[in-house]
Every structure is written in structure tokens, then in C-alpha cells.
């Protein structure tokens, strides 16, 4: 995907093209994954370091290839950062906000399933 040796920092455009994800998706992921914090220049331009890009690749794989929800991917990544803990650290998100997020993700999943071609069902 991205050759880390070329440059120390990459712009959001470069990263979005390399990961085949729109730039607004990367900005949204920043709001959902507290460990994702690219550096910003004086003018507010995001500059992604190799460790940011590696994390984005993990997030993309969890969401797009493994089918995790955003909340599930966040929990998995937090658990990997704190492997000695039985539970990942509790986020300060209010229960109502968490329920809204889960509902939004379920609606998104429902829409994706409705848009996908119908598969014939097998008889059991």
C-alpha cells in the first residue's frame, strides 16, 4: 500500500488515495478512534506519520475486510494497546451517545445489506 521509506509525513490526500478511502472518512475516523491523532501544521493541514498510516491500515482492515463495526474496531484496537487488562479502558462516552452510535452503525449495515445483490438461500 504505502512505502514508509519515501517520506516521514504524508498529506491526507496521499493517504486517502493509498488506502482507497475518501478523505472525509479519514477525518471521521479521527473522531471515532482516540488513538488516531495525525499532526497538524500551523494552517491545520493534517500530516500523517508512518505510525498513523499503520493504524489507519488496521482500522480499514477491521472495518472493510473483517466486518467490524466502528465501536467493535475501537474496542479491539484499545484492547490490543492494553493487553494486560481484561477489559479495554472505559471511554467517557455517555450511554445515550453510545446507543445512538450503535443504532447508526446498525442502520448503515442494514442499508449495505439491502443494497447488496440478493443471494439464493440454501435449503437445510
C-alpha positions in Angstrom: 0.0 0.0 0.0 2.3 2.8 1.2 6.1 2.6 1.2 7.1 4.1 4.6 10.7 4.9 3.5 9.8 7.5 1.0 8.7 10.3 3.3 8.2 10.8 7.0 4.9 12.7 6.6 2.1 12.3 4.1 -0.9 14.5 3.4 -4.5 13.4 3.8 -4.8 13.2 0.0 -1.9 10.9 -0.3 -3.1 8.6 2.5 -6.7 8.6 1.2 -5.5 7.6 -2.3 -3.2 4.9 -1.0 -5.8 3.4 1.3 -8.6 3.8 -1.2 -10.7 5.7 1.3 -12.1 9.2 0.9 -10.5 12.0 2.9 -13.7 12.7 4.8 -13.7 9.1 6.0 -10.2 9.6 7.4 -11.4 12.8 9.2 -14.4 10.9 10.6 -12.2 8.1 11.9 -10.2 10.7 13.8 -13.3 11.5 15.8 -14.1 7.8 16.4 -10.6 6.4 17.3 -9.0 8.3 20.1 -5.6 6.8 19.3 -5.6 8.3 15.8 -4.1 11.8 16.1 -2.2 13.0 13.0 0.0 16.0 13.4 -1.4 19.3 12.1 0.6 22.1 10.7 0.1 25.8 11.6 -2.6 26.0 8.9 -4.4 22.9 10.3 -3.2 20.6 7.4 -3.1 17.0 8.6 0.2 15.3 8.2 0.2 11.5 8.8 3.3 9.8 10.2 4.1 6.1 9.4 2.6 5.0 12.8 -0.7 6.9 11.9 -0.8 5.2 8.5 -0.2 1.8 10.0 -3.1 2.4 12.4 -5.3 3.6 9.5 -4.5 0.4 7.6 -5.5 -1.6 10.7 -8.8 0.3 11.0 -9.6 -0.1 7.3 -8.9 -3.9 7.5 -11.1 -4.2 10.6 -14.0 -2.2 9.1 -13.9 -3.2 5.4 -12.4 -6.6 5.3 -13.3 -8.2 8.7 -16.7 -6.5 9.0 -16.3 -4.9 12.4 -18.5 -2.0 13.5 -16.7 1.2 14.4 -17.4 0.5 18.1 -16.1 -3.0 17.8 -13.0 -2.0 15.9 -12.3 0.7 18.5 -12.7 -1.8 21.4 -10.3 -4.3 19.6 -7.7 -1.7 19.0 -7.9 -0.4 22.6 -7.7 -4.0 23.9 -4.6 -4.6 21.8 -3.0 -1.4 23.3 -3.8 -2.7 26.8 -3.3 -6.5 26.5 -2.9 -7.0 30.3 -6.3 -5.5 31.1 -9.3 -7.8 30.9 -11.4 -5.0 29.5 -10.2 -2.0 27.5 -10.3 1.3 29.3 -13.8 2.7 29.6 -14.4 5.6 27.3 -16.1 8.7 28.7 -18.9 8.4 26.1 -22.3 8.8 27.6 -24.6 5.7 27.3 -27.1 7.5 25.2 -24.4 8.6 22.7 -23.1 5.0 22.6 -26.6 3.7 21.8 -27.0 6.4 19.1 -23.7 5.3 17.6 -24.7 1.6 17.6 -28.1 2.4 16.1 -26.4 4.5 13.4 -24.0 1.6 12.6 -26.8 -0.9 12.5 -28.8 1.3 10.1 -25.7 1.6 7.9 -25.2 -2.1 7.9 -28.9 -2.6 7.1 -28.5 -0.2 4.2 -25.4 -2.0 2.9 -27.1 -5.4 3.2 -30.2 -4.1 1.3 -28.0 -2.7 -1.4 -26.0 -5.9 -1.9 -27.2 -8.4 -4.5 -29.6 -11.0 -3.1 -28.0 -14.4 -2.6 -30.1 -17.5 -3.0 -30.8 -19.3 0.3 -29.8 -22.9 0.7 -32.3 -25.4 1.9 -31.4 -27.0 5.2 
